[in-house]
Amino acid sequence: MPSISKFISKIGLRERRSHRSTQESPSTAPDPALDRHPQGLDVVSEGTNPVVDIVVIHGLDGHREKTWTAKNGVHWLRDLLRVDIPEARILAWGYDANTHAVSGTCCSFLYDHARTLVSDLNRRRKLTDSSERPIIFIAHSLGGIVVKSALIHSDAARQGALPEHRSIKLSTYGILFMGTPHQGGNGVQLGRILTNVASVFVPADDRLLKHLERDSEWLLQQLGQYGPISSEFVTKFAYENYKTPIALGKQIMIMVKEAEAVIRARWEAERRAENARGNEMQFSLGFSLSEVNEVNHFVARQEQLIQLQGILTASRDRRIVVIHGLGGMGKTQLAIAFTKQNHESFSAVFWMNATDEETLKRSFLRAADRILQDCFPFPYLAHAVADSDMDEIVKAVKRWLSERKNNQWLIIFDNYDHPSLGGNTDRRNSWQRDSIASKEYDIRPFFPQTHHGAIIITTRSSTVKLGQTVRLGKLKQIEDSLSILESTSNRERLEEDPAAVDLAQELDGLPLALATAGAYLDQVAMSCTEYLKLYKESWGRLLESSPRLVSYEDRAMYSTWNISYQNVEKRNKSSAMLLRLWAYFDHDDLWYELLCGADESA
């Protein structure tokens, strides 16, 4: 099969035939009447079902039309190339390369034009849904330097600014350089080469030489970046002293198809690499539940686990589940169990303590630290943490969660028990409202502003209606209650112990009360009969000392907790005092200096 390089070579040869027929380049005869230099991209020919874009760029003192037009009026692109290669869309790009302009020409100017070339091409191809069509550049004189700079810019457009510009380099198959200098010595030599090439067509202004002398070192450095990517293109060179070529053959379509296949394969490889970068990038965190206490054995609630799986793992769109239930129903443990069973379905899992607004912000800080430790160091996240601005840290984490490819995360907002959501009716007693008013807040501003990701909210409040609700009530089956007692007490066959059955019934299917009772039985050599007696005594004392604690569920859980606390206090008063201190700090972190200072003062 004929190679595309032969095709490109023939394009150059056909161009030289057109020039030879007129004995000189059409640009060699300056026309005083032509002061305007048309700029930008012009479609010379749309082509018939085009499979390749041929893009031509003129050189110094060139013209988008006149560079390619002979004295006899024959336009090489429109009158000859279009006929020879009907399957090509032919585009001519113009820029101000006038060496006699007041501003002159310099190399930074070349790079600006290179970026404009990439931008113009990208926009045209995007509008015509042809971003992945192969490109063949034909560049004359200084136009070759512009093309090289354009491809350098396109190659650098990866994860930084203007990533869509990368499509131009990806789609470039071949380049035909006509009279373009590709190497030079140090200092002024490269500048002189450029102006010498230009002088073949038009007398060069001394100011151009000065500009090129001044920026020659920069230009050499810039073109040095082209070397590593040059092997990716089929490259041909043409000069004015070549012999007259033969005409193009009928096999041109086969050659164009070769370019089409190569560029298609290159785009497929780019997409695979992009997907790999997106998946491994920068958005996967190691699984950790260090911020929450978890039970070793989670029992019951299988129906609710299946319900959570159906909602949260079905898609990558935004999913929100509200786990609602009274205190001690196992909301947190259900969320933990779901997370442990399904964490591989998520790229990152964050556990947020939503007890109050300040506590939640500290959870966002810990999330930011995890991201910076395990992932690509996103500057906006690092800056927010460095500034220690909690509000900015929350914004930065939300921004990270909103990144387009970061769409598989899971956030658990635990213990959002004091909502302040507009329109909610508060049925609490006045003394209850006053005691927790400072903890009320709206959690919605803490949600990422995106349509992907999964969110779980655990709450005691029935007013939180932000997603699908999973309600947790008491355990209905006595077998489930006995399972919790068995797993936490490390005692077997409790279903055969009438006292254990009575205790399970007394605790009325409340998971936390059952787990607390089981933990006590695990640490203390006591029968279920003896524990049941202690429980009833604790219940009676509670009725006398705390008449405001009217909830049956709260009394049951406090009674079991009080039995455990009194046992600790009996064995070691310092331990009991330490528990009170920890209770004061709630979920906040304790610091070593606090305990160390207390020890020294004692």
DONU-585980 format. One line per 2 residues: number of its first residue (from 1); their letters; for each residue x, y, z of C-alpha. Coordinates in Angstrom, 1 decimal. Layout:
N
NUM) a) X,Y,Z  ...;
//
This chain:
602
1) mp) 0.0,0.0,0.0  1.5,3.4,-0.9;
3) si) 2.5,5.4,2.2  1.0,8.7,3.3;
5) sk) 4.6,10.1,3.2  4.5,9.6,-0.6;
7) fi) 1.2,11.4,-0.7  2.6,14.4,1.2;
9) sk) 5.7,14.4,-1.0  3.5,14.6,-4.1;
11) ig) 1.6,17.5,-2.6  4.9,19.4,-2.3;
13) lr) 6.0,18.4,-5.8  2.7,19.6,-7.3;
15) er) 3.1,22.9,-5.5  6.5,23.3,-7.0;
17) rs) 5.1,22.5,-10.5  2.7,25.4,-10.0;
19) hr) 5.5,27.7,-9.0  7.7,26.6,-11.9;
21) st) 5.0,27.2,-14.4  5.1,30.9,-13.5;
23) qe) 9.0,30.9,-13.1  8.6,32.5,-9.6;
25) sp) 6.5,32.5,-6.5  3.4,34.8,-6.8;
27) st) 4.7,36.4,-3.6  7.8,37.7,-5.3;
29) ap) 6.0,40.5,-7.0  4.9,43.0,-4.3;
31) dp) 1.7,44.7,-5.2  1.5,48.2,-3.7;
33) al) -2.3,48.0,-3.9  -2.5,45.0,-1.6;
35) dr) -1.9,46.4,2.0  -4.4,44.2,3.7;
37) hp) -3.5,40.8,5.0  -6.5,38.6,5.5;
39) qg) -6.2,36.7,8.8  -7.7,33.6,10.3;
41) ld) -9.0,30.4,8.8  -10.6,30.3,5.3;
43) vv) -12.2,27.2,3.9  -10.9,26.9,0.3;
45) se) -12.7,23.6,-0.3  -15.1,21.6,1.8;
47) gt) -14.2,18.4,-0.1  -16.5,15.5,-0.9;
49) np) -17.1,13.4,2.2  -13.8,14.6,3.5;
51) vv) -11.6,12.2,5.5  -8.6,14.6,6.0;
53) di) -8.0,18.3,6.6  -5.2,19.9,4.7;
55) vv) -4.1,23.1,6.4  -1.8,25.5,4.6;
57) ih) 0.1,28.4,6.3  2.1,31.1,4.4;
59) gl) 5.4,32.5,5.4  7.1,35.9,5.8;
61) dg) 5.3,38.7,3.9  3.0,36.0,2.7;
63) hr) -0.7,36.3,2.0  -3.5,33.9,2.6;
65) ek) -4.6,34.0,-1.0  -1.8,35.4,-3.0;
67) tw) 0.9,33.1,-1.7  -0.9,30.2,-3.4;
69) ta) -1.9,32.1,-6.6  0.2,32.2,-9.7;
71) kn) 0.5,35.3,-11.9  -1.7,33.6,-14.5;
73) gv) -4.5,33.5,-11.8  -4.3,29.8,-11.1;
75) hw) -4.9,29.2,-7.4  -2.9,26.0,-6.5;
77) lr) -5.3,25.0,-3.6  -8.6,25.8,-5.3;
79) dl) -7.8,25.0,-8.9  -5.4,22.1,-8.6;
81) lr) -5.2,20.4,-5.2  -8.9,20.4,-4.8;
83) vd) -9.3,18.4,-8.0  -6.5,16.0,-7.2;
85) ip) -7.7,15.3,-3.7  -11.5,15.7,-3.6;
87) ea) -11.7,13.8,-0.3  -9.8,16.5,1.5;
89) ri) -11.2,19.7,3.1  -8.6,22.4,2.3;
91) la) -8.1,25.2,4.8  -5.9,28.3,4.4;
93) wg) -4.8,30.2,7.5  -3.6,33.7,7.4;
95) yd) -1.7,35.9,9.9  0.2,39.2,9.9;
97) an) 3.7,38.3,8.8  4.4,41.7,7.2;
99) th) 8.1,42.5,7.8  7.5,46.1,6.9;
101) av) 4.9,46.7,9.6  5.7,49.3,12.2;
103) sg) 5.7,46.7,15.0  8.0,44.4,13.2;
105) tc) 8.1,40.6,13.7  9.5,38.8,16.7;
107) cs) 9.5,35.3,18.1  7.1,35.9,20.9;
109) fl) 4.8,37.1,18.1  5.3,33.7,16.4;
111) yd) 4.2,31.9,19.5  1.1,34.1,19.8;
113) ha) 0.2,33.3,16.2  0.8,29.6,16.9;
115) rt) -1.8,29.6,19.7  -4.2,31.5,17.5;
117) lv) -3.7,28.8,14.8  -4.5,26.1,17.3;
119) sd) -7.5,27.9,18.6  -8.9,28.7,15.1;
121) ln) -8.5,25.1,14.0  -10.0,23.7,17.1;
123) rr) -13.0,25.9,16.9  -13.7,25.2,13.2;
125) rk) -13.3,21.4,13.7  -15.5,21.4,16.8;
127) lt) -18.3,23.3,15.0  -18.2,20.9,12.1;
129) ds) -18.0,17.8,14.4  -14.6,16.9,12.9;
131) se) -12.3,17.1,15.9  -10.8,13.7,15.2;
133) rp) -10.2,14.0,11.5  -6.6,13.7,10.4;
135) ii) -4.6,16.9,9.7  -1.9,17.4,7.1;
137) fi) -0.1,20.8,7.4  1.6,22.5,4.5;
139) ah) 3.8,25.3,5.8  5.9,27.8,3.8;
141) sl) 9.0,29.5,5.2  8.2,31.1,8.6;
143) gg) 4.9,29.3,8.5  6.8,26.1,9.4;
145) iv) 8.0,27.7,12.6  4.5,28.7,13.4;
147) vk) 3.3,25.1,12.9  6.1,23.7,15.1;
149) sa) 5.2,26.1,17.9  1.5,25.3,17.4;
151) li) 2.2,21.6,17.9  4.4,22.3,20.9;
153) hs) 1.5,24.3,22.5  -1.0,21.6,21.6;
155) da) 1.1,18.8,23.1  1.4,20.8,26.4;
157) ar) -2.4,21.3,26.6  -3.1,18.2,28.8;
159) qg) -4.3,18.7,32.3  -3.6,22.4,32.4;
161) al) -5.3,25.3,30.6  -7.2,24.7,27.3;
163) pe) -7.0,20.9,27.3  -9.2,20.9,24.1;
165) hr) -6.2,22.3,22.2  -4.5,18.9,22.5;
167) si) -6.8,17.6,19.8  -4.8,19.4,17.1;
169) kl) -1.5,17.5,17.9  -3.4,14.2,18.3;
171) st) -4.9,14.6,14.9  -1.8,15.7,13.0;
173) yg) -0.6,13.0,10.7  1.9,14.7,8.4;
175) il) 3.7,18.0,7.7  5.2,19.3,4.5;
177) fm) 7.8,22.0,5.1  8.6,24.2,2.1;
179) gt) 11.7,26.4,2.5  11.5,26.3,6.3;
181) ph) 14.8,26.5,8.3  15.0,23.7,10.9;
183) qg) 18.3,24.4,12.5  20.8,27.1,13.0;
185) gn) 23.9,28.2,14.8  24.1,30.3,17.9;
187) gv) 23.3,33.9,18.2  22.1,35.7,15.1;
189) ql) 22.6,32.8,12.7  19.1,31.4,12.9;
191) gr) 17.7,34.9,12.5  19.8,35.4,9.4;
193) il) 18.7,32.0,8.0  15.1,33.1,8.4;
195) tn) 15.6,36.4,6.7  17.7,34.9,3.9;
197) va) 14.8,32.5,3.2  12.4,35.4,3.1;
199) sv) 14.7,37.4,0.8  14.2,34.9,-1.9;
201) fv) 10.7,36.2,-2.2  10.8,39.8,-0.9;
203) pa) 13.6,42.2,0.3  13.6,41.9,4.1;
205) dd) 13.5,44.9,6.4  16.5,45.4,8.6;
207) rl) 14.1,45.6,11.6  13.1,42.0,11.1;
209) lk) 16.7,40.9,11.4  17.1,42.8,14.6;
211) hl) 14.0,41.2,16.1  15.1,37.8,15.1;
213) er) 18.6,38.4,16.4  17.2,39.5,19.7;
215) ds) 15.0,36.4,20.1  17.1,33.9,18.3;
217) ew) 18.1,32.1,21.6  14.5,32.0,22.6;
219) ll) 13.5,30.6,19.3  16.2,27.9,19.4;
221) qq) 15.0,26.9,22.9  11.4,26.8,21.7;
223) lg) 12.1,24.7,18.7  14.2,22.3,20.9;
225) qy) 10.9,21.3,22.4  9.7,20.1,19.0;
227) gp) 12.3,17.3,18.8  10.6,14.9,21.2;
229) is) 7.3,15.0,19.4  8.5,15.2,15.8;
231) se) 8.7,11.5,15.4  4.9,11.3,15.8;
233) fv) 4.4,12.9,12.4  5.2,12.0,8.8;
235) tk) 7.5,14.9,7.7  8.6,15.9,4.2;
237) fa) 10.8,18.8,3.0  10.5,20.7,-0.3;
239) ye) 12.9,23.2,-1.8  12.7,25.4,-5.0;
241) ny) 15.4,23.6,-6.9  13.6,20.2,-7.2;
243) kt) 12.8,18.9,-10.6  9.3,19.1,-12.0;
245) pi) 7.2,16.3,-10.5  4.9,13.7,-12.0;
247) al) 1.2,14.2,-11.6  -0.6,12.7,-8.6;
249) gk) -1.9,9.2,-9.2  -5.3,7.6,-8.6;
251) qi) -4.1,5.9,-5.4  -4.5,9.0,-3.4;
253) mi) -7.6,7.9,-1.6  -5.9,4.8,-0.3;
255) mv) -3.1,7.0,1.1  -5.6,9.3,2.8;
257) ke) -7.4,6.3,4.3  -4.0,5.2,5.8;
259) ae) -3.8,8.6,7.6  -7.4,8.2,8.8;
261) av) -6.7,4.8,10.3  -3.6,5.9,12.1;
263) ir) -5.2,9.0,13.6  -8.3,7.0,14.7;
265) ar) -6.0,4.6,16.5  -4.2,7.5,18.1;
267) we) -7.4,9.0,19.4  -8.5,5.6,20.8;
269) ae) -5.3,5.3,22.7  -5.7,8.8,24.0;
271) rr) -9.2,8.0,25.3  -7.9,4.9,27.0;
273) ae) -5.1,6.9,28.6  -7.6,9.6,29.7;
275) na) -9.9,7.1,31.2  -7.0,5.5,33.1;
277) rg) -5.9,8.9,34.3  -9.4,9.8,35.4;
279) ne) -9.9,6.6,37.3  -6.5,6.4,39.0;
281) mq) -6.2,10.2,39.4  -6.2,11.6,41.9;
283) fs) -9.6,10.6,43.3  -9.2,7.3,45.0;
285) lg) -8.6,7.1,48.8  -7.8,4.2,51.0;
287) fs) -10.8,3.0,53.0  -10.9,4.1,56.6;
289) ls) -13.6,4.4,59.3  -11.2,5.8,61.9;
291) ev) -13.7,8.6,62.8  -16.4,6.3,64.1;
293) ne) -16.7,3.5,66.6  -17.9,0.3,65.1;
295) vn) -19.2,-3.0,66.5  -17.4,-6.2,65.6;
297) hf) -20.6,-8.1,64.8  -23.5,-6.4,63.1;
299) va) -26.7,-8.5,63.3  -30.2,-8.0,62.0;
301) rq) -31.3,-5.1,59.7  -30.7,-7.2,56.6;
303) eq) -33.8,-5.8,55.0  -32.5,-2.3,55.4;
305) li) -29.1,-3.2,54.1  -30.6,-4.5,50.9;
307) ql) -32.6,-1.4,50.6  -29.5,0.8,51.0;
309) qg) -27.7,-1.2,48.4  -30.5,-0.8,45.9;
311) il) -30.6,3.0,46.3  -26.9,3.8,46.6;
313) ta) -25.1,1.5,44.2  -27.6,1.6,41.3;
315) sr) -26.1,4.5,39.5  -23.6,7.4,39.6;
317) dr) -26.2,10.1,39.8  -26.7,12.0,43.0;
319) ri) -28.3,9.6,45.6  -29.3,10.7,49.1;
321) vv) -30.6,8.4,51.8  -31.8,9.5,55.2;
323) ih) -31.6,6.9,57.9  -34.2,7.9,60.5;
325) gl) -34.9,6.5,63.9  -34.9,7.1,67.6;
327) gg) -31.6,7.1,69.5  -30.1,3.7,69.9;
329) mg) -31.9,2.1,67.0  -28.6,1.4,65.2;
331) kt) -28.6,4.1,62.6  -24.8,4.6,62.7;
333) ql) -24.1,0.9,62.9  -26.4,0.3,59.8;
335) ai) -24.4,3.0,57.9  -21.1,1.4,59.0;
337) af) -22.3,-2.1,58.0  -23.3,-0.8,54.5;
339) tk) -20.0,1.0,54.1  -17.9,-2.0,55.0;
341) qn) -19.8,-4.3,52.7  -19.9,-1.9,49.7;
343) he) -16.8,0.4,50.0  -15.2,-1.1,46.9;
345) sf) -18.1,0.4,44.9  -16.9,3.9,45.9;
347) sa) -13.6,5.7,45.1  -13.6,7.4,48.4;
349) vf) -15.6,7.2,51.7  -15.8,10.1,54.1;
351) wm) -17.4,9.9,57.6  -18.6,13.3,58.8;
353) na) -19.7,14.0,62.4  -22.7,16.2,61.8;
355) td) -23.6,16.7,65.5  -23.3,20.5,65.1;
357) ee) -21.9,22.9,62.5  -18.4,23.4,64.0;
359) tl) -17.9,19.7,64.5  -18.9,19.1,60.9;
361) kr) -16.3,21.6,59.7  -13.6,19.8,61.7;
363) sf) -14.6,16.6,59.8  -14.2,18.5,56.6;
365) lr) -10.7,19.4,57.7  -9.8,15.8,58.4;
367) aa) -11.2,14.9,54.9  -9.0,17.6,53.4;
369) dr) -6.0,16.1,55.1  -6.8,12.6,53.8;
371) il) -7.2,13.9,50.3  -3.9,15.7,50.4;
373) qd) -2.1,12.7,51.8  -3.5,10.1,49.4;
375) cf) -4.2,12.0,46.2  -2.9,14.4,43.7;
377) pf) -2.2,17.7,45.6  -4.9,20.0,44.2;
379) py) -3.6,23.5,44.8  -6.9,25.0,45.9;
381) la) -7.2,22.3,48.6  -3.6,22.7,49.8;
383) ha) -4.0,26.5,50.0  -7.2,26.3,52.0;
385) va) -5.6,23.9,54.5  -2.5,26.1,54.8;
387) ds) -4.6,29.2,55.5  -6.5,27.3,58.3;
389) dm) -9.7,28.9,57.2  -12.5,26.4,58.0;
391) de) -15.0,27.9,55.7  -12.5,27.8,52.8;
393) iv) -11.6,24.3,53.6  -15.2,23.2,53.4;
395) ka) -15.5,25.0,50.0  -12.3,23.3,48.8;
397) vk) -13.4,19.8,49.8  -16.8,20.4,48.1;
399) rw) -15.0,21.6,45.0  -12.8,18.4,45.0;
401) ls) -16.0,16.3,45.3  -17.5,18.2,42.4;
403) er) -14.7,17.5,40.0  -16.1,16.0,36.8;
405) kn) -14.3,12.7,37.0  -14.7,12.4,40.8;
407) nq) -18.2,10.8,40.7  -18.0,7.7,42.8;
409) wl) -17.6,9.0,46.3  -19.7,8.3,49.4;
411) ii) -20.3,10.7,52.3  -21.9,9.8,55.6;
413) fd) -23.3,12.7,57.7  -23.7,11.0,61.0;
415) ny) -25.9,12.3,63.9  -27.6,15.2,62.1;
417) dh) -30.1,15.4,65.0  -30.7,19.1,65.2;
419) ps) -31.8,20.3,61.7  -32.7,23.9,60.9;
421) lg) -34.5,23.4,57.6  -37.0,26.0,56.5;
423) gn) -40.7,25.1,57.0  -40.0,22.3,59.6;
425) td) -42.3,22.2,62.6  -40.6,21.8,65.9;
427) rr) -42.7,19.7,68.3  -40.2,19.7,71.2;
429) ns) -40.9,21.1,74.6  -39.7,24.6,75.3;
431) wq) -36.9,23.4,77.6  -35.7,21.0,75.0;
433) rd) -35.7,23.7,72.3  -33.6,26.0,74.6;
435) si) -31.1,23.3,75.4  -30.2,22.5,71.8;
437) as) -30.9,25.7,70.0  -27.2,26.4,69.6;
439) ke) -26.7,23.1,67.7  -29.3,23.7,65.0;
441) yd) -28.1,24.3,61.5  -28.9,23.7,57.8;
443) ir) -26.8,20.8,56.4  -27.6,21.5,52.8;
445) pf) -24.8,24.1,52.2  -22.3,21.3,53.1;
447) fp) -23.4,19.2,50.1  -21.2,19.4,47.0;
449) qt) -22.9,21.4,44.2  -22.9,18.5,41.7;
451) hh) -25.3,15.8,40.4  -23.1,12.9,41.3;
453) ga) -22.0,11.0,44.4  -23.8,9.2,47.2;
455) ii) -24.8,10.7,50.6  -26.1,9.0,53.7;
457) it) -27.6,11.1,56.6  -28.4,9.5,60.0;
459) tr) -30.8,11.5,62.1  -33.3,11.2,65.0;
461) ss) -35.4,14.0,63.4  -38.3,13.1,61.3;
463) tv) -38.2,16.6,59.7  -35.1,15.8,57.6;
465) kl) -36.6,15.0,54.2  -33.6,15.4,51.8;
467) gq) -33.7,12.1,50.0  -35.2,8.6,50.2;
469) tv) -35.9,7.6,53.8  -35.0,4.3,55.5;
471) rl) -36.8,4.1,58.8  -35.4,2.1,61.7;
473) gk) -37.7,1.0,64.5  -37.4,-1.6,67.2;
475) lk) -36.4,-5.1,66.3  -39.6,-7.0,65.7;
477) qi) -38.2,-10.6,66.1  -37.1,-11.8,69.5;
479) ed) -34.5,-13.9,67.6  -32.8,-10.6,66.4;
481) sl) -32.7,-9.3,70.0  -31.2,-12.5,71.2;
483) si) -28.6,-12.4,68.4  -27.4,-9.0,69.6;
485) le) -27.2,-10.2,73.2  -25.2,-13.3,72.0;
487) st) -22.7,-11.4,69.8  -22.0,-8.7,72.4;
489) sn) -21.8,-11.0,75.5  -20.0,-13.8,73.8;
491) re) -22.5,-16.2,75.2  -24.1,-18.9,73.1;
493) rl) -27.6,-20.5,73.0  -29.3,-17.8,74.9;
495) ee) -32.6,-18.8,73.3  -32.5,-21.7,75.7;
497) dp) -32.2,-19.4,78.8  -35.6,-18.2,79.9;
499) aa) -34.0,-15.3,81.8  -32.2,-14.2,78.6;
501) vd) -35.5,-14.3,76.7  -37.1,-12.2,79.5;
503) la) -34.3,-9.7,79.3  -34.5,-9.4,75.6;
505) qe) -38.3,-8.8,75.9  -37.7,-6.2,78.7;
507) ld) -35.3,-4.3,76.5  -38.1,-4.2,73.9;
509) gl) -36.0,-4.7,70.7  -33.8,-1.6,71.3;
511) pl) -30.4,-2.4,69.7  -28.3,0.0,71.8;
513) al) -29.8,-1.2,75.1  -29.3,-4.8,74.0;
515) at) -25.7,-4.2,73.0  -25.0,-2.3,76.3;
517) ag) -26.4,-5.1,78.4  -24.5,-7.7,76.4;
519) ay) -21.2,-5.8,76.8  -21.8,-5.7,80.6;
521) ld) -22.5,-9.5,80.7  -19.2,-10.0,78.7;
523) qv) -17.1,-8.2,81.3  -18.9,-9.2,84.5;
525) am) -19.5,-12.7,85.8  -23.3,-12.4,86.1;
527) sc) -26.3,-14.4,85.0  -29.1,-12.9,82.9;
529) te) -31.4,-13.3,85.9  -29.1,-11.1,88.0;
531) yl) -28.7,-8.5,85.3  -32.5,-8.3,84.8;
533) kl) -32.8,-7.5,88.5  -30.2,-4.7,88.2;
535) yk) -32.0,-3.3,85.2  -35.3,-3.0,87.0;
537) es) -33.6,-1.3,90.0  -31.9,1.2,87.6;
539) wg) -35.2,1.8,85.9  -36.9,2.6,89.2;
541) rl) -34.1,5.0,90.3  -34.4,6.8,87.0;
543) le) -38.1,7.4,87.4  -37.4,9.1,90.7;
545) ss) -34.4,11.2,89.7  -35.2,12.2,86.2;
547) pr) -39.0,12.6,85.7  -38.4,14.7,82.6;
549) lv) -37.0,11.7,80.8  -40.4,10.6,79.6;
551) sy) -39.4,8.6,76.6  -39.7,4.9,77.2;
553) ed) -36.8,4.2,74.8  -34.6,6.8,76.4;
555) ra) -35.3,5.3,79.9  -34.5,1.8,78.7;
557) my) -31.2,2.9,77.2  -30.2,5.1,80.1;
559) st) -30.9,2.3,82.6  -28.6,-0.1,80.8;
561) wn) -25.9,2.6,80.5  -26.2,3.5,84.2;
563) is) -25.6,-0.1,85.2  -22.3,-0.1,83.3;
565) yq) -21.3,3.3,84.6  -21.9,2.5,88.2;
567) nv) -19.8,-0.7,87.8  -16.9,1.4,86.4;
569) ek) -17.3,4.0,89.2  -17.3,1.2,91.8;
571) rn) -14.1,-0.3,90.5  -12.2,2.9,89.8;
573) ks) -13.5,6.4,90.5  -10.8,8.0,88.3;
575) sa) -12.0,6.0,85.3  -15.5,7.2,85.9;
577) ml) -14.3,10.8,86.1  -12.4,10.4,82.9;
579) lr) -15.5,9.1,81.2  -17.3,12.3,82.3;
581) lw) -14.5,14.4,80.9  -14.7,12.5,77.6;
583) ay) -18.5,13.0,77.6  -18.0,16.7,78.0;
585) fd) -15.8,16.8,74.9  -18.3,14.7,73.0;
587) hd) -16.9,13.7,69.6  -14.1,16.2,69.7;
589) dl) -10.5,15.1,69.6  -8.6,15.0,72.9;
591) wy) -5.0,16.3,72.9  -2.2,14.7,74.8;
593) el) -1.1,18.0,76.6  -4.5,18.1,78.3;
595) lc) -4.1,14.8,80.0  -0.4,15.3,80.6;
597) ga) -1.0,18.7,82.2  -3.7,17.2,84.5;
599) de) -1.3,14.5,85.6  1.4,17.0,86.4;
601) sa) -0.9,19.3,88.4  -2.1,16.3,90.4;
//
